[in-house]
């Protein structure tokens, strides 16, 4: 079974649009980008297009790579005072020195769930802004009625933005999976991934997971988004060798058309939640 996300996309978009209209919500998202990254530009365009279709304001602040931490922090502090700005995201990749600025964001403004406050809330079992990619991966399973409770789940990837929060959410009492976390430096990676009933792959390495690394009947959730050259064209591929694994897995997400398709929508859902928190404050 191919876990295509297009039907879910339409349902979530309709729900979001209806909720924004009913509440007459005046919402704006601020995106901060450092430097000039072509892949980053593609993601920004996708988010701004979806925001516009929902009637959400989208403001982009582009800084030069030479920008100082203090300059970015000062800008963010000023923007936090604007009532229309309900969420702030830092487009990845950003310089390591700016991580502390992200960590200093109030949890309710960190709609990307990228800062340490939101990661800490997940650890404590009180999640607020769960990273949109994590929500997307789990929602696809729910959409297709695939249960995580009591299942052996393996997460390949340990990033603070996807791998770690995903593992923590799977461990939560609402999901109750038994979770193993590994990564590209894990010895005998294939032996571990073969033990997964549900395999999540978020390593950022094209074709990392091959057919022989997956057990018969496993569910495979490919979270990777990689731009590669193929037949003189720039195409998007996942972290899983789809053609090899699709015949062995009982269910698999495609790339594109899977997790990545829904991710911007869950960012907007977080933004709507942030607006609601601000309205009730």
C-alpha positions as a Markdown table, in Angstrom:
| # | Residue | x | y | z |
|---|---|---|---|---|
| 1 | Unk | 0.0 | 0.0 | 0.0 |
| 2 | Unk | 1.3 | 3.5 | -0.9 |
| 3 | Unk | 0.6 | 5.9 | 1.9 |
| 4 | Unk | -0.2 | 8.8 | -0.5 |
| 5 | Unk | -0.9 | 12.1 | 1.4 |
| 6 | Unk | -2.9 | 14.0 | -1.2 |
| 7 | Unk | -6.4 | 13.1 | 0.2 |
| 8 | Unk | -5.2 | 14.0 | 3.7 |
| 9 | Unk | -3.8 | 17.3 | 2.3 |
| 10 | Unk | -7.2 | 18.3 | 0.9 |
| 11 | Unk | -8.9 | 17.4 | 4.2 |
| 12 | Unk | -6.5 | 19.4 | 6.4 |
| 13 | Unk | -6.5 | 22.4 | 4.1 |
| 14 | Unk | -10.4 | 22.5 | 4.2 |
| 15 | Unk | -10.3 | 22.2 | 8.0 |
| 16 | Unk | -7.7 | 24.9 | 8.4 |
| 17 | Unk | -9.5 | 27.3 | 6.0 |
| 18 | Unk | -12.8 | 26.8 | 7.8 |
| 19 | Unk | -11.3 | 27.4 | 11.2 |
| 20 | Unk | -9.5 | 30.5 | 10.2 |
| 21 | Unk | -12.7 | 31.9 | 8.5 |
| 22 | Unk | -15.0 | 31.1 | 11.5 |
| 23 | Unk | -12.7 | 32.8 | 13.9 |
| 24 | Unk | -11.8 | 35.7 | 11.5 |
| 25 | Unk | -8.3 | 35.0 | 12.6 |
| 26 | Unk | -5.7 | 37.7 | 11.7 |
| 27 | Unk | -2.5 | 35.7 | 11.6 |
| 28 | Unk | 1.0 | 36.4 | 10.2 |
| 29 | Unk | 4.0 | 34.2 | 10.1 |
| 30 | Unk | 7.6 | 35.6 | 10.2 |
| 31 | Unk | 10.3 | 33.5 | 8.4 |
| 32 | Unk | 13.9 | 34.4 | 9.0 |
| 33 | Unk | 16.5 | 33.2 | 6.5 |
| 34 | Unk | 20.3 | 33.5 | 6.7 |
| 35 | Unk | 22.2 | 33.6 | 3.5 |
| 36 | Unk | 21.1 | 32.4 | 0.0 |
| 37 | Unk | 20.3 | 28.7 | -0.2 |
| 38 | Unk | 18.5 | 27.4 | -3.3 |
| 39 | Unk | 16.8 | 24.5 | -1.4 |
| 40 | Unk | 15.8 | 26.9 | 1.4 |
| 41 | Unk | 14.2 | 29.2 | -1.2 |
| 42 | Unk | 12.1 | 26.4 | -2.5 |
| 43 | Unk | 10.7 | 25.6 | 1.0 |
| 44 | Unk | 10.1 | 29.3 | 1.6 |
| 45 | Unk | 8.1 | 29.6 | -1.6 |
| 46 | Unk | 6.0 | 26.5 | -0.7 |
| 47 | Unk | 5.1 | 27.9 | 2.8 |
| 48 | Unk | 4.3 | 31.4 | 1.5 |
| 49 | Unk | 2.0 | 29.9 | -1.2 |
| 50 | Unk | 0.1 | 27.8 | 1.3 |
| 51 | Unk | -0.1 | 30.8 | 3.8 |
| 52 | Unk | -1.6 | 33.0 | 1.0 |
| 53 | Unk | -4.2 | 30.4 | 0.1 |
| 54 | Unk | -5.3 | 30.3 | 3.7 |
| 55 | Unk | -5.4 | 34.1 | 4.1 |
| 56 | Unk | -2.3 | 34.0 | 6.5 |
| 57 | Unk | 0.2 | 36.8 | 6.2 |
| 58 | Unk | 3.8 | 35.7 | 5.4 |
| 59 | Unk | 6.7 | 38.0 | 6.1 |
| 60 | Unk | 10.3 | 37.0 | 5.1 |
| 61 | Unk | 13.4 | 38.6 | 6.6 |
| 62 | Unk | 16.5 | 37.7 | 4.7 |
| 63 | Unk | 19.8 | 38.3 | 6.4 |
| 64 | Unk | 23.3 | 38.2 | 4.9 |
| 65 | Unk | 25.5 | 35.3 | 6.0 |
| 66 | Unk | 27.7 | 37.9 | 7.9 |
| 67 | Unk | 24.9 | 38.9 | 10.2 |
| 68 | Unk | 25.7 | 38.9 | 13.9 |
| 69 | Unk | 23.8 | 37.0 | 16.5 |
| 70 | Unk | 23.0 | 40.3 | 18.3 |
| 71 | Unk | 21.5 | 41.8 | 15.2 |
| 72 | Unk | 19.2 | 38.9 | 14.6 |
| 73 | Unk | 18.2 | 38.8 | 18.3 |
| 74 | Unk | 17.4 | 42.5 | 18.3 |
| 75 | Unk | 15.2 | 42.1 | 15.2 |
| 76 | Unk | 13.4 | 39.1 | 16.7 |
| 77 | Unk | 12.7 | 41.0 | 20.0 |
| 78 | Unk | 11.2 | 43.9 | 18.1 |
| 79 | Unk | 9.0 | 41.6 | 16.0 |
| 80 | Unk | 7.7 | 39.8 | 19.1 |
| 81 | Unk | 6.0 | 43.0 | 20.1 |
| 82 | Unk | 3.8 | 43.0 | 16.9 |
| 83 | Unk | 0.4 | 41.5 | 17.7 |
| 84 | Unk | -0.1 | 40.3 | 14.1 |
| 85 | Unk | 3.1 | 38.1 | 14.3 |
| 86 | Unk | 1.8 | 34.9 | 15.9 |
| 87 | Unk | 4.7 | 32.6 | 14.9 |
| 88 | Unk | 8.4 | 32.9 | 14.1 |
| 89 | Unk | 10.5 | 30.3 | 12.2 |
| 90 | Unk | 14.1 | 30.1 | 11.3 |
| 91 | Unk | 14.7 | 28.6 | 7.9 |
| 92 | Unk | 17.2 | 25.8 | 7.9 |
| 93 | Unk | 20.1 | 25.6 | 7.6 |
| 94 | Unk | 21.1 | 28.5 | 9.8 |
| 95 | Unk | 24.5 | 29.2 | 11.5 |
| 96 | Unk | 25.1 | 27.2 | 14.7 |
| 97 | Unk | 25.6 | 30.5 | 16.6 |
| 98 | Unk | 22.0 | 31.3 | 16.1 |
| 99 | Unk | 20.7 | 28.3 | 17.9 |
| 100 | Unk | 20.6 | 30.2 | 21.1 |
| 101 | Unk | 18.3 | 32.8 | 19.5 |
| 102 | Unk | 15.9 | 30.1 | 18.5 |
| 103 | Unk | 16.1 | 28.6 | 22.0 |
| 104 | Unk | 15.2 | 32.0 | 23.5 |
| 105 | Unk | 11.9 | 32.2 | 21.6 |
| 106 | Unk | 8.8 | 31.8 | 23.7 |
| 107 | Unk | 7.5 | 28.3 | 23.2 |
| 108 | Unk | 4.2 | 29.5 | 21.8 |
| 109 | Unk | 6.0 | 31.6 | 19.1 |
| 110 | Unk | 8.3 | 28.8 | 18.1 |
| 111 | Unk | 5.8 | 27.3 | 15.7 |
| 112 | Unk | 8.5 | 25.2 | 14.1 |
| 113 | Unk | 9.1 | 23.5 | 17.5 |
| 114 | Unk | 12.8 | 24.0 | 16.9 |
| 115 | Unk | 13.8 | 25.4 | 20.2 |
| 116 | Unk | 14.8 | 23.7 | 23.4 |
| 117 | Unk | 11.7 | 24.9 | 25.3 |
| 118 | Unk | 9.4 | 22.9 | 23.0 |
| 119 | Unk | 11.7 | 19.9 | 22.9 |
| 120 | Unk | 11.7 | 20.0 | 26.7 |
| 121 | Unk | 7.9 | 20.0 | 26.8 |
| 122 | Unk | 7.8 | 16.9 | 24.7 |
| 123 | Unk | 10.2 | 15.2 | 27.1 |
| 124 | Unk | 7.9 | 16.2 | 30.0 |
| 125 | Unk | 4.9 | 14.7 | 28.2 |
| 126 | Unk | 3.3 | 18.2 | 27.8 |
| 127 | Unk | 3.9 | 18.9 | 24.1 |
| 128 | Unk | 3.0 | 22.3 | 22.7 |
| 129 | Unk | 4.5 | 23.0 | 19.3 |
| 130 | Unk | 5.5 | 19.6 | 18.0 |
| 131 | Unk | 7.7 | 19.9 | 14.8 |
| 132 | Unk | 5.4 | 19.9 | 11.8 |
| 133 | Unk | 7.4 | 17.1 | 10.1 |
| 134 | Unk | 6.9 | 14.9 | 13.1 |
| 135 | Unk | 3.1 | 15.6 | 13.2 |
| 136 | Unk | 2.9 | 14.9 | 9.4 |
| 137 | Unk | 4.7 | 11.5 | 9.8 |
| 138 | Unk | 2.4 | 10.4 | 12.6 |
| 139 | Unk | -0.8 | 11.8 | 11.0 |
| 140 | Unk | -0.3 | 9.7 | 7.8 |
| 141 | Unk | -0.2 | 6.6 | 9.9 |
| 142 | Unk | -3.4 | 7.7 | 11.7 |
| 143 | Unk | -5.1 | 8.6 | 8.4 |
| 144 | Unk | -4.5 | 5.0 | 7.1 |
| 145 | Unk | -5.5 | 3.4 | 10.4 |
| 146 | Unk | -2.0 | 2.1 | 11.1 |
| 147 | Unk | -1.5 | 1.6 | 14.9 |
| 148 | Unk | 1.7 | 2.4 | 16.7 |
| 149 | Unk | 0.6 | 1.1 | 20.1 |
| 150 | Unk | 2.7 | -2.0 | 21.1 |
| 151 | Unk | 4.7 | -1.9 | 17.9 |
| 152 | Unk | 8.5 | -2.0 | 17.5 |
| 153 | Unk | 9.5 | 1.3 | 15.9 |
| 154 | Unk | 12.9 | 2.2 | 14.6 |
| 155 | Unk | 13.8 | 5.8 | 13.9 |
| 156 | Unk | 16.8 | 6.4 | 11.7 |
| 157 | Unk | 18.0 | 10.0 | 12.5 |
| 158 | Unk | 18.7 | 11.8 | 15.7 |
| 159 | Unk | 18.2 | 15.5 | 14.8 |
| 160 | Unk | 16.6 | 17.8 | 17.3 |
| 161 | Unk | 14.1 | 18.9 | 14.6 |
| 162 | Unk | 12.8 | 15.4 | 13.6 |
| 163 | Unk | 14.5 | 12.3 | 14.9 |
| 164 | Unk | 14.5 | 13.0 | 18.6 |
| 165 | Unk | 11.1 | 14.6 | 18.9 |
| 166 | Unk | 9.6 | 11.8 | 16.7 |
| 167 | Unk | 11.1 | 9.1 | 19.0 |
| 168 | Unk | 9.8 | 10.9 | 22.1 |
| 169 | Unk | 6.3 | 11.2 | 20.6 |
| 170 | Unk | 6.3 | 7.5 | 19.7 |
| 171 | Unk | 7.3 | 6.7 | 23.3 |
| 172 | Unk | 4.5 | 8.8 | 24.7 |
| 173 | Unk | 1.5 | 7.2 | 26.5 |
| 174 | Unk | -0.8 | 8.1 | 23.6 |
| 175 | Unk | 1.5 | 6.2 | 21.1 |
| 176 | Unk | 3.0 | 3.5 | 23.3 |
| 177 | Unk | 5.5 | 2.2 | 20.8 |
| 178 | Unk | 8.8 | 0.5 | 21.7 |
| 179 | Unk | 11.4 | 2.7 | 20.1 |
| 180 | Unk | 15.0 | 2.3 | 18.9 |
| 181 | Unk | 16.9 | 5.3 | 17.6 |
| 182 | Unk | 19.8 | 4.9 | 15.3 |
| 183 | Unk | 21.7 | 6.9 | 12.7 |
| 184 | Unk | 24.1 | 6.8 | 9.7 |
| 185 | Unk | 27.0 | 5.9 | 12.0 |
| 186 | Unk | 25.2 | 3.0 | 13.7 |
| 187 | Unk | 27.1 | -0.3 | 13.1 |
| 188 | Unk | 25.1 | -3.0 | 11.4 |
| 189 | Unk | 22.3 | -0.5 | 10.7 |
| 190 | Unk | 20.5 | -2.9 | 8.5 |
| 191 | Unk | 20.2 | -5.5 | 11.3 |
| 192 | Unk | 18.5 | -3.0 | 13.5 |
| 193 | Unk | 16.1 | -1.6 | 10.8 |
| 194 | Unk | 15.1 | -5.2 | 9.9 |
| 195 | Unk | 13.7 | -5.5 | 13.4 |
| 196 | Unk | 11.2 | -2.7 | 12.8 |
| 197 | Unk | 7.5 | -3.2 | 12.4 |
| 198 | Unk | 7.3 | 0.5 | 11.7 |
| 199 | Unk | 10.5 | 2.1 | 10.2 |
| 200 | Unk | 10.9 | 5.9 | 10.2 |
| 201 | Unk | 13.8 | 7.3 | 8.1 |
| 202 | Unk | 15.0 | 10.9 | 8.6 |
| 203 | Unk | 18.7 | 10.7 | 8.0 |
| 204 | Unk | 19.1 | 13.1 | 5.1 |
| 205 | Unk | 20.9 | 10.6 | 3.0 |
| 206 | Unk | 19.4 | 9.5 | -0.4 |
| 207 | Unk | 18.7 | 5.8 | -0.7 |
| 208 | Unk | 20.1 | 4.9 | 2.6 |
| 209 | Unk | 17.6 | 2.2 | 3.3 |
| 210 | Unk | 17.6 | -0.6 | 0.8 |
| 211 | Unk | 15.4 | -3.7 | 0.4 |
| 212 | Unk | 17.6 | -6.0 | 2.4 |
| 213 | Unk | 17.4 | -3.7 | 5.4 |
| 214 | Unk | 13.6 | -3.9 | 5.7 |
| 215 | Unk | 11.6 | -6.8 | 7.1 |
| 216 | Unk | 8.8 | -8.4 | 5.1 |
| 217 | Unk | 5.5 | -6.5 | 5.8 |
| 218 | Unk | 7.1 | -3.6 | 7.6 |
| 219 | Unk | 5.5 | -0.1 | 7.4 |
| 220 | Unk | 8.1 | 2.4 | 6.1 |
| 221 | Unk | 7.8 | 6.1 | 6.6 |
| 222 | Unk | 10.3 | 8.0 | 4.5 |
| 223 | Unk | 10.8 | 11.5 | 5.9 |
| 224 | Unk | 13.9 | 12.3 | 3.8 |
| 225 | Unk | 13.8 | 15.1 | 1.2 |
| 226 | Unk | 16.9 | 15.2 | -1.0 |
| 227 | Unk | 17.6 | 17.0 | -4.2 |
| 228 | Unk | 19.6 | 14.9 | -6.6 |
| 229 | Unk | 20.6 | 15.0 | -10.3 |
| 230 | Unk | 18.9 | 12.3 | -12.3 |
| 231 | Unk | 19.0 | 12.1 | -16.1 |
| 232 | Unk | 20.1 | 15.8 | -16.2 |
| 233 | Unk | 17.2 | 16.8 | -14.1 |
| 234 | Unk | 17.0 | 18.0 | -10.4 |
| 235 | Unk | 14.6 | 15.6 | -8.7 |
| 236 | Unk | 13.4 | 15.0 | -5.1 |
| 237 | Unk | 14.1 | 11.6 | -3.6 |
| 238 | Unk | 13.8 | 10.2 | -0.1 |
| 239 | Unk | 16.1 | 8.4 | 2.3 |
| 240 | Unk | 14.6 | 5.0 | 1.2 |
| 241 | Unk | 15.2 | 3.2 | -2.1 |
| 242 | Unk | 11.5 | 3.3 | -3.0 |
| 243 | Unk | 11.6 | 0.9 | -5.9 |
| 244 | Unk | 13.5 | -1.7 | -4.0 |
| 245 | Unk | 11.5 | -1.4 | -0.7 |
| 246 | Unk | 8.0 | -1.0 | -2.1 |
| 247 | Unk | 7.7 | -4.7 | -3.0 |
| 248 | Unk | 8.6 | -5.8 | 0.5 |
| 249 | Unk | 6.9 | -3.2 | 2.7 |
| 250 | Unk | 3.2 | -3.6 | 3.6 |
| 251 | Unk | 2.9 | 0.2 | 3.4 |
| 252 | Unk | 5.3 | 3.0 | 2.4 |
| 253 | Unk | 5.2 | 6.7 | 2.0 |
| 254 | Unk | 6.2 | 8.1 | -1.4 |
| 255 | Unk | 8.7 | 11.0 | -1.9 |
| 256 | Unk | 7.3 | 13.4 | -3.1 |
| 257 | Unk | 3.7 | 13.1 | -2.1 |
| 258 | Unk | 4.1 | 11.8 | 1.4 |
| 259 | Unk | 5.3 | 13.3 | 4.7 |
| 260 | Unk | 6.7 | 16.5 | 3.0 |
| 261 | Unk | 3.4 | 17.3 | 1.4 |
| 262 | Unk | 1.7 | 17.7 | 4.7 |
| 263 | Unk | 4.5 | 19.3 | 6.7 |
| 264 | Unk | 3.7 | 22.9 | 5.8 |
| 265 | Unk | 0.0 | 22.4 | 6.8 |
| 266 | Unk | 1.0 | 21.3 | 10.3 |
| 267 | Unk | 3.2 | 24.4 | 10.5 |
| 268 | Unk | 0.0 | 26.4 | 9.8 |
| 269 | Unk | -1.9 | 24.4 | 12.4 |
| 270 | Unk | 0.8 | 25.3 | 14.9 |
| 271 | Unk | 0.5 | 28.9 | 13.8 |
| 272 | Unk | -3.3 | 28.8 | 14.4 |
| 273 | Unk | -2.7 | 27.4 | 17.8 |
| 274 | Unk | -0.3 | 30.2 | 18.6 |
| 275 | Unk | -2.9 | 32.7 | 17.5 |
| 276 | Unk | -5.4 | 31.1 | 19.8 |
| 277 | Unk | -2.9 | 31.2 | 22.7 |
| 278 | Unk | -2.3 | 34.9 | 22.1 |
| 279 | Unk | -6.0 | 35.7 | 21.8 |
| 280 | Unk | -6.7 | 34.0 | 25.2 |
| 281 | Unk | -3.7 | 35.7 | 27.0 |
